[in-house]
Amino acid sequence: MARAERHIFADPGIGPLPRRAVGARLLQNGMVSSDDVLRALSGQRREAARLPDILRARGFVREGDLLSVQAQTWGVRVIDLATSLPDLRLIDAVGALTCLRYGLVPWRQVGDVTVVALSRPEDFPQIRPMLEATLGPVSIGLASEQAIVAAVHAWRGSSLALAAENRVPVTESCRTWPRLHRAPRAMAVLVAGFGLTLAAPVAVGLGVLALALLSLGLVVGLKLAAVAAALHAPKPALIPDMAADPPIVSIIVALYHEADIAARLVKRLARLDYPADLLDVILAVEAEDQVTLAALTRAELPPWMRVVTVPAGVVKTKPRALNHALNFARGAIIGIYDAEDAPDPAQLRKVVARFQLAGPEVACLQGILDYYNPRTNWLSRCFTIEYASWFRLILPGVARLGLAVPLGGTTLFFRRTVLEQLGGWDAYNVTEDADLGIRLARHGYRTELIATVTEEEANCRALPWVKQRSRWIKGYMMTWVVHMRAPRLLWRQLGPRAFFGFQVMFLGTIAQFLLAPLLLSFLVVPLGLAHPLLAVLPTWVVWAMMSVFVLTEVTNITVGIIGLRRTKHDLGLWWVATMCVYFPLASLAAYKALFEIATKPFFWDKTTHGLFDFTADKA
């Protein structure tokens, strides 16, 4: 039987065939037109893409027809992995991640030869030594990439989930974070703090007040330095169009319970002005999320967009989904969008052109985030002002000062090699973006801000806003603790200036949100009410405290006005003055975050999208 079957698979010594043979057979069989093949071949020469990928991406040929012709061209058999299951032991021998990376699955042994199903048979000469080192003599069959992925998932979904959860080295991950009842040192500190407060409430209150004022002063000082650096930066040079032979760009979008927005997302990403042959959009959807999967099926995805199901694991977070999807990405550049994003159509061309000009130390480009529903209500206006300040002034200033840039969660673009070197995202950190920005800096890489805008939906309902902000603050807490496990090492890796900046951006921000109620409590004094700490404070301290308060408000208003003027939004500047009511809302989120970090640190409090984004699709 082994001899009878062996002839239906390609000989192990097969060499590369002319790629145009596929196009010729498609023409002979009447499956494509001559004009379509000519356009695809023109794109292949210009963009260095594979002809089958071009035909598939442009919708010139059906997947089944292409698979049949490829089998004829290579003289191999099409293997139906759904009815003829692969050997689990062979998958384990090669490794599930290797199977996904190279688009293959070891099928079964025929005599002393192992038959391997490939989705890209032309790659066989390159991967053959690797396969034979593990499996011995090999022959090849053909299967679609979708069938190979489904087979590997069916057999080894749990191991893939585990790999996605543990890509980041344990020393730089928060996955060992214990619950409070399993952290005796933290419990001891809490008990001691509570006892000290009962024994000397005024002394503790003065100490906490000093910490609140110090952190406020440092945060305002850093904000002023960053804004000054941003305002004095030279006008950015125009980014030329990307050079010849642009790379494949893989875009990953993690979706979870996004049935209402899936179709709109497909429509928005379809506006991206980048060669379809070189655009690889991956929609990562949890395997249990049948609602979103069904919505994407109804959305009629273009050929360059595909769905990757994320197998169930210990945690259910966006970074875990991104890690899993990274195994399927074909691009040299990896981009990240959120479900509600509406990117500038020219964005990818700008990103590719900047990466082509930048040195290898520039590992990440962060785009500008803005909102397409700023006028929904007061909360959306404040959120718009906050983002205008953060992405158009503070972050560019932080980067210009040479500090570590805490990334935003979307419109991020990475060199794939660097992303894989660092282990991708920490699957357990609920602000995986900010954490990754610090890890990039620790390993000697830089993040640049790039002048391209992605619009998204402002979270403009009070309770969802608090939930979203609590997740961000919880992630900041995690990130600070994780990177401060070895402070001397962090000092050496970041350098003194960036180390100090990290403390202010993370620890200072956390302290501000947690201690803001104490500072706000002094507002009772103008109302004629007594404050227990005011009586024990020297007069000069009171005046210094008032000065810090005034400086803070003046800074926030000034930065808000400048940032808002750099947007296209014609919002009244007087809305900036109301930010003094907006920012204290984060204290509610901070205490929610503090409770969750002690009880359910890895819980991802998801933000609901698609409620106020209808204006984004009018253009």
Residue, then its C-alpha position, 0 to 999 in steps of 0.5 A: m500500500a505504501r508503494a501504491e500511494r507514494h506516487i501521488f505525492a511530489d518527489p522530495g527532490i522537486g525543484p521550483l517551478p515557474r510561477r507563471a505556470v499557474g497562470a497559464r493553467l488557469l487560462q487554459n481551464g478558463m478560470v481567469s481572463s487574460d486581462d486578469v492574469l496580465r494585471a496580476l503579473s504586473g503587480q507581481r513584478r512591481e510588488a514582489a508578491r506571489l502570483p497565487d496570492i495576487l490572484r486570490a487577493r484581487g478576487f480573480v479566482r476562486e479558492g477551489d479552482l486555484l487549489s486544483v490548478q496548483a495541484q496540477t502544476w506541481g503534480v501533487r495530490v490535494i489532501d482533504l484534511a477535514t475527512s483525512l485527519p493528520d497524525l497528531r504525533l507528527i504535528d507535535a514533532v514539528g510543533a504547532l507554531t511551526c505549522l502555522r508559521y510555514g503554512l503546513v501540517p505533517w499528514r501521515q507516514v507512507g512507508d518511510v516517507t512523511v507526507v506534508a500538506l503545504s499551502r505554499p508548495e513553492d516554499f518547499p525547497q527552503i523548508r525541506p531541510m528543517l522538515e527532514a531534520t525532524l521527520g526524515p524523508v518527506s513528500i508534499g501534498l497540497a491543502s488550503e491555508q484555511a484547512i491547515v489552520a483548522a486542522v492544527h487548531a482542532w488538534r492543538g488549540s490548547s497548546l496554541a492558547l498556552a503559547a499565546e499566553n506565555r510569549v513574553p519572558v516571565t521576568e517581564s510579564c505580570r502573569t505571576w501576579p497573585r491575588l491579595h489573599r495570596a500575597p502576605r507581604a501586601m496584606a502585612v503592608l495594608v494592615a500596618g497602614f491601617g493601624l498607623t492611620l488609627a494611631a496617628p491620623v493627622a501625621v498619616g494625613l500630612g504624609v499622604l498630602a505631601l505625597a499627593l502634592l509631590s506627585l502633582g508637581l512632578v506630573v505637571g512639570l513633566k507635562l510642561a517639559a513635554v509640551a515645550a519639547a513638542l512646540h519647539a520641535p522642527k516642523p516635520a518633513l513631508i514623508p515621501d511616497m514609499a519606495a519600490d518593492p513595498p513590504i507586506v503589511s499585516i493588520i491585526v484587529a482583535l474583536y470580541h462581541e462586536a456584532d454591531i460594528a463588524a460590517r462597518l469595520v470591514k468597510r472602513l479598512a477597505r478604504l486603505d490605499y495600499p496594494a491589495d496583494l500586500l495587505d494582510v488583514i487578520l480579524a482575531v475572534e475568540a472561538e466562543d464568540q459565535v455572534t461576531l463570527a456570524a456577523l463577519t460571515r454576513a459581511e462578505l470579507p474581501p480576499w485580503m481579509r481573513v478571520v482567525t479564531v483564538p482558542a480558549g485559554v486561561v485568560k481572555t484578553k486582547p493581547r492574548a488574541l494579538n499574540h495568537a494572530l501574530n502566528f498567522a501574519r505574513g507581513a514584515i510590518i505588523g499594524i494594530y487597529d481597534a474594532e471601531d477605528a476609521p484610519d486615514p486611507a493613506q496611513l499605510r503608505k506613510v507608515v511604510a515610507r517612514f520605516q523605509l527611511a528610519g534606522p533599525e532602532v525605530a521599531c514602532l510608529q504610533g499614529i495620532l488618535d482622534y474621535y469622530n463623535p466629539r459632539t455627542n455630549w459633554l463627556s465626548r467633548c472632554f475625551t476629545i480634548e484629552y486625546a488632542s493634548w495627549f497625542r498631539l502634544i504630550l506623547p510627541g514631547v515625551a518621545r522628543l525628550g528621549l523618554a519611554v513612550p507608553l503606547g496607545g492601543t491602536t494605530l500602532f505599527f511594528r517591525r515584525t522582527v523586533l516584535e517577535q524578539l520581545g515576545g509580542w504582548d503580555a497576555y496578562n497585562v490589561t494595558e498591553d500597549a503601554d507595557l510594550g512601549i516600556r519594553l521596547a525602550r528597555h531593549g534599546y528601541r525607539t518609538e516615533l509619533i507619525a503624523t497620520v490620524t485614526e478616528e475612533e469612537a469616544n466612550c461617552r457614557a459615564l459608567p462605560w467610561v469609568k470601566q474603561r479608565s479603570r482598566w487603563i489605570k489597573g494596567y498602569m499599576m501592573t506595568w509599574v510593578v512588573h518593571m520595578r521588580a529589578p530597579r537597578l536593571l531598569w535604571r541601566q536599560l533606560g538610563p537615569r532620565a528615562f527611568f525618572g520619566f517612567q516613575v512620573m508617568f506611571l507612579g505619579t499618574i497612579a498616585q494622582f488618581l488615587l489621592a485626588p480626593l484628598l486634594l479636592s477635599f480642600l474645596v470645602v474651605p472656601l465654603g466656610l467649613a473646617h479642614p482637619l489638616l489645614a489647622v496644622l499646616p504652616t501658612w507658607v505651606v498653604w500658599a505653596m499648595m494653592s500655587v500648585f493648584v493654580l499652576t495645575e489648572v492653568t497648565n491643563i487649560t493651556v495644553g487643552i487649548i493648544g491641543l484642540r487647536r491642532t485638530k479639525h474640531d471646531l469645539g468652543l474653547w470654553w469646554v476646556a475649562t470644564m476639564c477640571v470636572y472631567f479629570p476627577l472622574a478618574s478617581l472613581a476608576a482608580y479605586k475600582a482598579l485598586f479593588e480589581i488588582a487585588t481580586k481579579p487582576f486579569f479581568w478585561d472590562k470590555t468597552t462596548h463600541g458602535l453606539f455613536d459612530f454613525t457619522a464615520d461612515k457618511a464620507 
